């Protein structure tokens, strides 16, 4: 009889689902062996750099490149006139708009690309940029989306002048992009107008920026002998970039290879297609040499895709005892010079209509107006799923405002209106079908963990002590319960430029029992090489240590829509599990043949198939893999491979309960975060250690956004926060300690029950930090102040409330 290793020992050896396996990626990163875009060096490689506009709105009267071209080492200076014969002076955006590649007649935001200099050396290219003479005629600037809608506001997009229909319906003004609606406006208004209590507020979620550690860049290389274009770059969706590159260049897609090497952070900033990619491709085709373009930090902050910039006006109705009856939301969305949001085609405002949050609201309506201004384009989902962060901030601030109007504790108001466990699957008034949840259990666990009742008592005592002059510090308790929507998405309602948002996995088991899995996603720090191997380990019974995960090369990976919006685990993770099950199904037939039994006489046991009733008779996956390559098995093809393209039936809906306890000095505006408790429910937990790391990272980004991170403009369109001296990135000094916790409510439709977690801490963290600031001043009459809550703004709030001196 064969020895039977202990069941728990075999499970541990797999390092599968639930194991806090160390990240396999970290070995090369901690040794400085990562391979980033700027590490790529090719023979004869040229370098590109942009001439950028100092004006936010100006006519380009002339461009003189003579002095630049006379500089030794300068190969070419490209302008819109050079690209126009190729049809490349404009390009499509992911939102169905079009965008200048290089300034065509005028510029629309400060930092816009005007000309592309190609030189033999990066520094020569930079010197040549300064020698290009551009004659500008400045034009009136509009950076306020409300003033942009005035009848006499300047026409920004002259290419659209007289066009009354856009990609998403009628345009009602020359600077208007779209109006998008969801829900029943008449029903929501009736519910609110008839409510016993109505609260109203205008909430601004300021313009911010993902600011990844590595800026955007690419290396384009055209081999004119075989007609193959290779493009290395910081791409979160390499297959989509390949498709767009084919559409723009006319090169057949099979002759384009897109490679995303190691990426130093993405956070949504690297989903779209930037002019640098297009110009590098044109330059390599023209010169026949590789061309590298890597932007600097100021260019990244000034000209690549921003996030947020939503003005949200809300009305919420309720009974006197706190039951919410209706919600109305209207958003004025500042999209900048071009509508370049990376949103699914049918949702120009992303998933903002998740704005009913965790609450059972019977009637709701939301509308979003997109507006052009003289700012950089973008509107990316900065560590969130397509505007979910704005939606979560909106509803969590509205709950706080309603609690003040009702004179009710905000924790009690939330619990009274939560969707109940037995209501799932739950269809919201705005059309989403929430898959699963247990909000009350999570909320009660969070309140108990922080000692909520004692905190409220301490807060009240602190207010009285402040009034007596015994302290200058106030205590704020920031509450948030959020529901996210991730896993974009079902092809039936989610696509980008017509490409359905499925994802993929291809698995090959080698004769010796190791495996390689290739996916259509691309990691930017999420730990895919670690966690996807764990999914497979549990599915096919091969240790995660023997499974290699590859992503980011369109020549080897199956087509996928990439990594953003926390879609990797909900979509590609499901594809991985399903491909693994195909492997296991074939392995079962092979095992049955080897054991001389019928398929149905076998059952799966961790890493092997055993004969029912005779567990001493078994075949391990390693044995099955070897047999699949060296034995002729009737009715079964040799080898052990599978591919799965997974189109999810629904999104997934992770949720969480966050509580921030903050002390604020009214005389300096300084804050101290005494406690931050974050409970997440992401369904089945693949790797608890990686989840904790993702939560810590997302919360720190949320801290930055809520407490100081902002892309600010003056009245003539100058970017005031274009360097890291002005744009807040938290260091270890500012970052507080986080206490993480969890509940586990698996998704019923996901193959392993996983929901995704990478975006959740940013979605829930921002309102928790912000609500803590508001809550500290609540006793003194404050209902609303706008983010970011930096020391200066907090000090002004205290001053305006008469709390100084």
N, C-alpha and C positions, 0 to 999 in steps of 0.2 A: 504494500500500500504506500502511495506517495505521502510524504509529510505535508500536513496542512498548516501553513503559517497562520498565526493568530489573525482574526478578522480585523481587529483594530490596528495591528501592525501593518497589514496590507493597505488599509485605508491611509495610514500615516505615510507610507511609502509612496503613494500616488501623489501626495501634495495637491489634492484636488480642491473642490468647492469647500469654502469655510476655513481653509488653511492660511495662516499669516505667513505665507512664503515671502522671503526677501526678494526684492526686485532684481531680476537677472540683468537688467539694463545698467544698473548702477556701477558695475565693475569697470566698464570702459569710461563712464563719465567721471568717476572719482579719480581715475588715473589720467585724465586729460586725453583720452583716446576717442572722444566723440568725433564724428565726421559731419561738420556743418557746411552750409553752402559756401561760406567764405574760406573754408579749408580746401575747396576744390581748385586745383591748379592744372591747367592744360597747356600743351605746347602751343606757342604763338598766341596765347589768350590776350584779347583786348579788353579794355575797361570802359564802361559807360557811366556818364553822370549827367544830371539834368540842370539846365538853366530854368530857374523857377521864378514865378512872378512875385515881386514885392507888393503888388496891388491886389486888393480883393475883388475889384471890378474895374476893368480898363480895356480900352481898344488897343489891339496890337497893330500899330501903324507900319512898322518895318522891323526886320531882323537883319543885322549885319554881322556875318560870321567871318569876315575876311581876316581879322587879327587873330582869331582863334585858329583858323585853318593854317595860318602862317607859322604857328607855334610847332617846333619840331616834335614829332610823335603823335600829332593829331591826325586822325585818319578821315573823319567825317563829322559834320554837324547836321543832324536831321531836324527838319521842321515839318509842320503840318503839310506844307506844299509838297515836300518830298514823299510824304505818305499818301497823299490824296490820290495819285494815279493808281496806287495799289488798293485803294478803298480802305485804308487802315488809319486814316486820320481821326475816325470815330470808331468806337467799339460798342457792342451791346453790353448792358449791365445785367446782373443776375435778377434784377427786378423788372426787366422788360423795358427799361429806358435805354438811352444811348448816351455815351460819355466821350468827350474829347480824349484822344490819346495824347496829342500835343495841341496847344492852343490854336484854335482855328478862328482867326479874326478877332477874338477877344479872350480875356481871362475872367474867371468867375469866382475864384477864391485865392487867398494868399497862399503861395507855395505851389500853385498849379504848374504843371509841366509845360514849358514853352518850347524848349529845344533839347535834343539829346546829343551830347558830345561823345564821340568814340575815339579813344586814344590808346597808345601802347602801354600806358602806365596809369594807375589810378590817380596819382598826384598830378600828372600832366593833364588828365581829363578835368580835374578840379581847377587847375590854373586856367584852362581854356574856357571853362564856364564863365569865369570872371571877365574874359575878353570878348564874349559875345555881347554885342550892343543891341538892345531892344528899345525901340521908341514906343512909349505907352501914352495913351490919352486917358486920363483917369475918368471914371464914370461914377454916378451916384451909387452908394453902397447901402445895402439893406441886410442887416444881420438879425433883425427881429422878425419872427415868422408872422406876427400879427400885423406889423407895418408893411410886410411884404404883400399883404392882401388889400392894402389901400387902393382905391381906384387910380390914384396917380403914382403908384409905386413903379419904379423902373422895371422894364421888361428884362428879365435876366436871361431866359433861354430864347434868344432870337430865332433859333432854329425851329422853335415850336410856336412862334407867333402866328396867331390865327387858327391854330390847331385846337379844336374844341373837344376832341375825344383822345383820351390817353389809354394806356394799357389796361386800366381798371375802371373805365367808364368816363363820364363827362368831366370836363375841366371847367370850372366856373370862374376862373380868373387866370390871367396870363402867368402868374406864379403858383398856380394851384396844380398839384400833381394828380391827386385822386381823393375821393371820399369812399371809405369802406365801412360797412355797417354789419352788425350781427345782433340778433335778438328782436324783440317786439317793442318798438318805441311807444306805441299807443298804450300797450298793456303796462309797460314799466312806468310811464308817466301817470297813468290812472292809479296804479298802486301807490306811487309816491304822493301824488296830490291828495289822495284819500287817507294818508297815514296820519296817525296821532302825533308822531314826532318826525320831523324832517331835518336832516343835517346836510349842509352844502360846504364844499371846499374846492379851491383850486390848488393843485399839487404840482410842483415842478420837479422832474427828475432831470438834473442838469446833464450837459454834454460832458462825457468823459472819454477815456481812451484805453484800450486793452494793454498797450505798452509792453509787449513781450520782451523778454531779455534779449533775444535775437531779433534784429529788425528784418524787414522783408528784403528779399534778393533772389537772384537767379543766375544761372550760367546757361547760355544757349549755344549749341554747337551743331552746325549744319554740315553733314558729310555729303558733298556734292557728287561724289562718285556713286554712292548707293542711294542717294536721295533721301537719307534718313536724318530727321531732326531729333536731337536729344536735348531735353530741357530739364536741368536740375533746379530745384527751387524750394522755397519755404511754403509749400502748398498743403493746406489742410484737406483738400479734395483733389488729388492728382489726376484721377480719371476725368473729372469735370474740366480741369485745366486742359487736358489733352483734347477733349472734344471742342472746347472753345478755341484752342490754338488751331485745330484743323479747320474750323469754320472761318476763322480770320485769315489764315494763311493760304488756304486752298490745298494744303498738303494732305494727302490721304491719311486717315487716322492711324492706319497700321504702320505708317512710316514715321510716326511721332512717338518717341519714348519720353515719358515724364517720370522723373525720379525725385521723390522727397527723401533726402537723407535725414540725419538727426535734425530735429527742429527744436530750437530753444524757446518754447512757448508759442502758443497760437491765440487762444482765448477768443476766437472769432476774427481776429485781425488778418488772418492768412487764408480766408475762405475765397475771397474775391480775386478778380484778375486786375492787375494794376498796369498802368502805362509802361512801367519798367520792363515787364515781361514782353509786351508787344514790341517795344523798341529794340530789345536785345535780340529777339527773333529776327526782326527785319535786318538788324546790323550783321548778324551772323550769315544770313542768306546773301546779303550784298557783298560782304568781305570774304566769305568763305573761311573765316576764323572764329574760334569760340569768343563769346562776348560775355563778360561778367558785369552785373549791376547789383550793387548792395547799397541801400540807402543809409544815411547816418541817422542819429537819434532825433535831431530836429526835424528832418524830413519825415520820419515816421510819425512823430506827434502832430506835425502840421498838416500832412497831406494824405496819409493813409486813413482807412475807414475808422470813423469815430463810433461811439455808442451813445444810446439814450437820446437826450434832448427832446423830451416829451412834456408838453403842458397838458395836464389832465384835470378836467373839471368834473366833479362828481356830485350827485344828489342821491341820498339814501334815505328811505322811509322805514319806519318801524312802529310797533305798538309801544305803549307806555311801559310795558314790562320787558321790552327789548327784543321782540321777535321781528326780524327784518322782513319787510314786505316787498321792497323793490329797490333796484339800483339803476342809475342812469350815468353813463360815462361819455364824455366827449373829449377827444384828444386833438391838440394841434401839434403835429409832428414836424419838426424842422429836419429836412432831409439834406440840406446843403445844396450845392450847385447841380447835382445829378442824383437821381433816385438809384442808388447803387446798393441798396440793402440786400443782404443774402437771405431772402425769405422765400418760402414756397410760393409758387406762381399764384395760387388761388388766395393767398393770404398776404396782401401788401402791407398789412400791419402785423405780420407774424401771428403769433398765438396770443395776442393781447386779450382776446375774448375768453381767456381763462381767468378774467378779472373778477369773477364771483368767488374765486379762491376756494377755501375749505368750507364754504357756507351754503346752506340750503336756502337759496334766495329764489322765491317762486317766479318773479318777473324781473327781467333785466334787459338792458339795451346798451350797446356801445357803438360809437362812431369815431372814425379817425380821419382827419384831413391831413394829407401830406402836402408840404409847402416847400418851394425852392427859396433858398437864401444864398448870400455870398459867403458861404462856409464850405469847408471840405465835405465831400459826399461820404456816404457810408451807411451808418445805422446798423452796424453789426451786432450780433448777439454776444456781447462781451460776457463770456462765461455764463451764458444762460441760453435758453431754448427759444429763440425767435420772439423777443420782447416779453417773455414771461416775467423777467425781473421788474420791468415797469408795471406790469399788471399786478404782481404781488405787492409791490410798494404801494400802488394805488389803493388796493382793497384794505391792506393793513393800516394805512393811514386813515382811510375812511372809517374803519371800525373804531379807531381811537377817537376820532372827531365825534362819532355818534355816541360813544360812551360818555364823553363830556356833556353832550347835549342831554343825554338821559340821566346823568348823574349816577351812572352805574359803573361798577368795577369792570375794567376792560377784559379781564380774564373770564369773568362770569358771562359777559356779553358774547364772547367767542364761543364758550361751551354751549350756551343756549341755542346758538345758530349753526353749530357744526352739522355736517352731513352725518347721519348715524350709520353705524356699522352695518345694520340690516338693510340699509337703502342701496348698498352697492350690488351690482353695477348701477351707478347713478348717472342720469342724464341731466346736465345743467341747463339752465334757462337759455344759455348761449350756445347750446348744441354739442357740448363735449360729453363723451361717455367715460366717466371715471371708472377705472377697472376694479380697484379694491382699496380699502382703507379702514383704519380704526383710530379715528382722530381723538376721541375722548380718552382712550387708554394712554395715548402718547402725551396728551395735554396734562392729564392728572399726574403722570410720571414726572413730567418736567416741573410742574408747580411744586410737587413734593420735594424734588431734588434740590431746588434752590431755596426752599423754606419760604414760600411766597407770602404767607400770612405774616410771618415775622418781618419780612422785608417791608411790607406795606405799613406795619406798625412803626418800624424804624424810620420810614420815610416821613410819616406824619409827625413824629417827634422831631425829626431834623428840620422840618418847616417851622415848627414852633420855636426851636432853638435859634433858627435864623432870624426870626422876627424879634427875638429877644436880644439879638446881637452876639450870641454865643458861638456862632460858626459862620463862615462865609462860603460854605460848600453845601450844595444841594444834592439830593439823591434821586436818580432816575432809574426806573425799571422798564426796560424796553421789551415788550412782548410781541411775538410774531408766531403765527401758525400758518404755514404756507402749503399750497399744493402746486406742484410743478406739472408740466406736460412735456414729456420728452419722447425720444424714440421715433423721430420723423424718419420715414413714416410710411404709412399705407399709400401705395401707388395710386389708389382710388382718389385720394385728395391731397397728396403731397408730391410735388415735382419741382425741379429747378431747371428752367429753360427747356421744359418738356421731358426731362429725364427723371423717371420715377425714382423715389428715394428708398429703394430696396438696398440690401447689402449682401455680401457674399463671403464664402469661405471655401477654399480648396484644400483637401488633406491628402497627403501621400504617406502611407506606412511603408517603411523600408523593410527588407527581408530580415534584418537583425532585430527588429522590434522597436526602432526609433521612428520618429515621425516629423514631418514638416507641414505646417499650416500656413497658407497664404491668404491674406484678407484684403478687402477693398477699403479698409480704414487706414489711418496713419496716426501713430501716437505722437503727441507733443509733450509727453511727461505723464501720461495717464497710466503707464505700466502695462500696455497691451501684451508685450512679450511674456510677461509674467502671468497675467490673469487669463488670457485666452488659452494658454497652455493648461491652466488649472481646469477650465471648463472642459477641455478635451480629455484631460486625465480622468475626470469623473465619468465621462461618456464612453471612453474606449479602453480604459483600464491600462493605460501606459503612463508611467510616471511623468509628471510635468517636467522633470529634469531631462527627459529624453525627447522632448517636443520642442522644436524650433518654430518660432512665429516670425513670418516675414510680411512686411507691408511696404507700400510707398513706391513700388516700381511697376509701372503699367505694362511692362513687357512680361512680367511674371505673375502679377496679382490679378485675380478675377475682377471684373468691373464692379466698382462700388462708389457710393456717394460721399465717402470720406468721414472725417471725424470732427464734429462740432455739435452743439446743442445736446450734449450727453446722449448721443444716439449710438455710440459704439456698442455698449453692452446690450441695450434693448433690441438693436437690429443686427449688427454683426455678431454679437455674442449669441443671439438666437440662431443665426446662420451657422455658426461654429458648432453649436449643439446639434443642429439638425444634420449637418454633414457627418458629425461623429456617429449619429444614430444610423445613418446609411452604412457607415463602415461596420458598425456593430451587427447590423442585419446581415450583411454579407459574411462577416466573421462567424455568425451563428451557423450558416449553411456549411461553411468549411469545417467548423468544429463537429457538426453532426456527422459529416462524412468520416472524419478522422476517428470519431468515437463509435461509429457504426450504429447510430440511433437516428430517429426522426428529429427534425428541427424542434418540434413541439415538446420533445422530451428533455430539452435543455432549459436551464434558467441562468440568468446573469448573476454573477457573484463578485462584485468589486473589480476584479481584473481578469476574470476567466468565465468560461461557460462550464457549468457542472451538470451532470446527469441528475435529473430529479429523483430523489430518493436514494441516490448513490453518490454523495458528494466527494468520495475518494476518486471518482472518475471525472476528470476535467481536462480542459485544454486552456492554457493561458493565452493571452493575446500575443505574447511573444512567439509562442509555438504556432499559433494560427497564422501570424504574419509570415513566418518562414515557410510554412506549408503552402501559402497562397502563391509563392513564387517558384516552388520546386516540385509541386505535385500536380498531376492532371486530375482535376476534380470534375466529375461529370456535371454539365449544366452550369458551371461557374467559370467566368473568365479569370485568367491569371491576374495576380496583383491585388492590391488592397488600396483603392483610391476612391474618393468621393468629392463632389462639389455641390454646394447648396447656395441658391439665390433666395434669400428670405424676404418676403413681402409681409410685414406684420399686419395682422387683422385690425389692430388698434394701437394708439399711443400707449405709453405707460405713465403712471401718475405717482411718482415718489412724493413724499411729504415730510414735514418736519415741524418740531416745536423748539423755538429758540428764545432764550431769555438773556438779556444783557443788563447787568447792574453797573451803573456808572455814577461816579461822583464828579461834580462840576464846580469849579471855583468861579464865582460870578465876577470877581475883580480882575481876573486874568483871562478868563475864557478857556483855561486849560481843563482837560478832562482826564479822569483816571478810570479805567475799566477794572472794576473790582472782581467781577465774575462774568464769565460768558459760558452759558450752558447750551449745547447744541445736540438735540436729539433728531436723528434722521431715520426715516424708514424708506429704504431703497429696495424692498423686497428681499429676495435671496441674496445673502452676502457672500461674494466670491472670495475676497481677500480682506479680512477686517483691518489689517495693517495699512493696506493701500487706501482703503476707504477713509481711515483716519487721516492719512496724509492729504487726500483730496479735500477733506473737510477743512483741515487747517489752512491749506492754500486758498481755498475759496473764501473762507472767513477773513483772511488777511486782505484779499482783494476787496471784499465788502467793506472792511474797515477803511481802506483807502478811499473808496468811492464815497462813503457816507461822511467821512470826517475830513476831507480836504481835496480829493482828486477831482480836477476840473479842467476842461479845455475852455478857456475864457477868451472872449474877443472884445476889442474896443469898438467904438461906433463906426470906425472906418475899416473894420475887418481885419485889423492886426491881431495875430494870435499872441496873447499875453502869457501863455503858459507853455511855451514851446521848447523848454529845456527841463532837465531833471532838477534844476535849481528851483523851478517854479511849479513843476508837476509832482504831486506828492506820491512817493513810493515808500511804504512803510519799511523800516529796518527792524532788526531784532529789538531795538530800544522801544519802538512804539507798539510793537505787536504784543498783545496780552496773552495770558494763559487761557487755553480753551479746554473746557470739559466736554468730552463727546460721549454720546449715549445712543441707544437705538431701540426701536421695536422692529418687528419683521412681519410684514404683510405681503406675501408673494403675489405677483401679478398672475391672475388665473389663465391668461392667454399666452404668456411667454414660456418657451420650452423649459426653462429652469426657474422661472418665477422672478427673474431679476428685473429691476426697474431703472437702474442708472442713478449715479450720485454726484458726478463731477460738477454739475452746475448748481446743485441744490444749496450749498453754503453761501454762494453769492446771492442767489434769489432770496433766501431767508435772512441772510446776515444783514443786508443793507437796511431793511425796515426795522430790524431789531436794534441796530446801533442808533438809527434816526429816532425811533420811538423812545429810546432812553433819554435822548436830549429833550425831546418834547415833554416827556413825562416829568422831568426834573423841574420844568417851569410851569407845569399844569396848574399848580396851586396858586399861581400868580396871574392866571388868566390867559396863558398862551394856548392857542389851539393849533397854529400852523406857522412854521418858518421853513424856508427852503434850504435844501442841501446845496453844497457840502457844509457840514457843521465844523468848520475850522475854528481855531481859537478866536480869530477876529470876529467872525459872525456870531459865535456864542457870546462873546463880550458885548457886542452890539445888542443882541437880544436881551441880555440882562440890563443893559443901559436903558433900552426902550421900555422895559417893564418897571423902571425906577428902582432897580435893586442895587445900584452903586452908591456907596458912601452914606 
